[in-house]
Amino acid sequence: MPSFTCEVCGSSFTVAPAALARYPGWQPKYCREHSPQKGKKKAAGARKWRGPVREENLTLAEVLGKYTDGPADGVFTDGSSVPNPGPGGWGVVWVEAGEVREQLHGREARTTNNRMELQALIEAYRMLPDDAEVAVHTDSRLCVDTITKWAPGWERKGWKKKSGPIKNLELVQELLALVREHPGCPLVWIEAHAGNRWNEYADSLATAWMRDEL
């Protein structure tokens, strides 16, 4: 069965082909243990959960026309891989007062979702001057936890961890160094597909390789 990597714990998990076929474009991001639905109690009268959020693959113009909510300042990043692993892309947008200051995107022929999330953050910090003061957003909890919680400990131990090799080590090392070079640019988690305009915009950049129109 197709295998994916959980964005929370980094473990591999499988999804039945029938489930993937039922939701075209779905990119599973969480293992069963860390599913957003696990442990939630259904409130009285609440709408029944009907499955994962479908990837919309909107153009940039369509995103701007559809979404208005969320922070109006900051750097927003996203990464994609369809299937995972498979071809993928990354996107970054720097926004000030609701206006795009700079944006970048790229693609790779063979990659993973987590590598593209990390690459997007690397490109974001490369974009920023060392004295910048702006939050850098990602919807990958795995990336945030990796850099803010785990990587410093791995570094102290010679880049080793008890559970085995560190995945995407070269990207983790580069991103950690870049975050340290930008003390005024904290790494912040933002919820995916929650209607945040610039997170959706970064998602559109990350999936631009799948479309003819940016």
N, C-alpha and C positions, 0 to 999 in steps of 0.2 A: 504494500500500500504506500501511497505518497507520504513522505516524511517532511516534517516541519520543525522549526526551532522556536520554543517558547520565548517571548520577549521579556518575561519576568524572571524565570529561573535559568533559561538557557538550555534546558533539556530538550531532547528530540521527542517528538510524538507523531503518531500517524492519524490520518483521517481517511475513512472509507471512500473509495472512488464515487460511490453512489451519493454520498453527502456533498462532495465537491460538484458533481454534475447537477445537483439540485439547486445550487447557488452559484451560477456562472460568475466568474471574476472574484470569488471569495479567496482571500489570502489568510488562512488560519494563522493567528499570532499567539495563541495562548494554549497551553496544555490544559487537561481537564482540571487539574488542581488549582490553576490560576485563572480559569475562565471567569469573566466578569459576572456570569450568572450563578456561579457556585456560592452557595450559602445565602443567597438573596431570598427573602420571604416575600411572597406575592402579596401586595397590599390589597385590601378589599376594593374590588371594582377596577383593579389595575388591568391594563391591556396585556394579554398573554404575549410572551416573547415569541416571536415568529422566526427566529433564526438569526444568523450573522448579518451584519451590515454589508450590503453589496458595494463594491468599489464602483464609483460612478464614472471615472475616467473622463471628467469634464475638461474642456479647454479652459485656458486662463480667462477668456472673456465670459464663458459660462459660469465660472466660479464667482467672478465679480458681480455678475448679474443675479446670482442666487443667494449669496451669503453676505451678511452685513455685521454679524456679531463678533465678539472676541476682542483681544487687545489690538490697538491701532499702532503700537510701536513695538519694535523688537526684530530679532532675526528668527525666521521660522524655517525648519528643515524637515525633510522626509526622504525615505528610501523605499524602493519597491523591487520585487523580483517575482516574475510570473512565468512558469511556476517557480517554486522555491525549493531547491536551487534552479536557476535558469537565467535567461536574459533579465536585465534589471536596469534601474536608473536611480538617480538622486537629484534632489532639488533644494535650492536655498533662495530665500527672499529676505531682503533687509528693508524694513518699513519704518518710516517716520511720519507721524501724524496722519496715518492712513494713506500715505503715498509711497510708491516703490522707489527706493533709493538705488538698489542694485539687486540683480538676480542672476543666478547661475544654475545650470543643470547639465547632467552628463549621463552616460550609459556605459554598461559593460555587457559583453556577449554572454558571459557565464559568471554568475555571482550568486549571492544569497541576500535575503531581505536584511539580515543583520549587518552584513558588510556594507550595504548601501546606506543604511541608517548611520553607521559610523562614518562613512565617506562623506555624507552630507554635512555632518557636524565638523569634520576636518576642513571641508571647503568653506564652511561658515566662518570658522575661526581664522582661517587664512585670509579671508576677505576683510576682516576687521583690523584696524590699527591697534597697536599694543595698548594705547591709552583710551580705547573706546569704553564707553559705559552703556551697555545695552544687554538685555537678557537674550539668551539664545535658547529657543524652544525646540523640543523634539517630542513626538508622541510615543517614543520608545522608552518605556521604563527600564528596560534592560540596559540601554546606553547610559541613562542617568545613574542607575545604581552601580554600573561597572566603573564609571569614572569617579563618582563621589563617594562610594563606599568600599569597593573591592580592590580596584587597581592600586591604590597606594600601599595596601597590605601585600599584594602580590609583588610589587616593586621591592619592598623591604626584604622579601624572602627570595630575591633573585629571580623574580618573575616566574614563580612556581605556585601551584595550589594543590591541596591534598587530593582533590577529585580527579586530577589529570591535567592534560595540556590546556593552556588558555586559548580559547578560540579567537581567531582574528587578532593575534597578539600584536602584529606590527601596526595595525590600525589603532588598537587600544593605546599602545605606547605613544604614537604620534599625537593622538587626540589629547591624552593626558598632558603632554608637554605643551600643547597649544593652549589648553585651558589655563594652565599655570602662567603662561605668558600674557594672559588677558584677565587680570584679577578683577576688572570691572565688568566682566561679561559672564555672569553666572549661567550655568546650565540648568534649564527649567523644563519640567515635564508639562505637556499640555494634552488634554484628552483628544484622541483621534475621532474624526467623523462626528463631532459634536456641534457643528455649525460655526466653528471659529474660522472666519474668512481667510486669514493668512496661513493657517494650518492647511486648509483645503487648497489654497493656492500653491503651497509647497508640495502638496500631494500631486497636484496637476503637473507641476514641473518634473516630479520624480517619475511620472507615468507618461511623460511626453513622448518617449521612445515608442510607445504603443500607437501613436496617432500620427496623422499626416499634418494636423494643424496644432500649433503650440497653444 
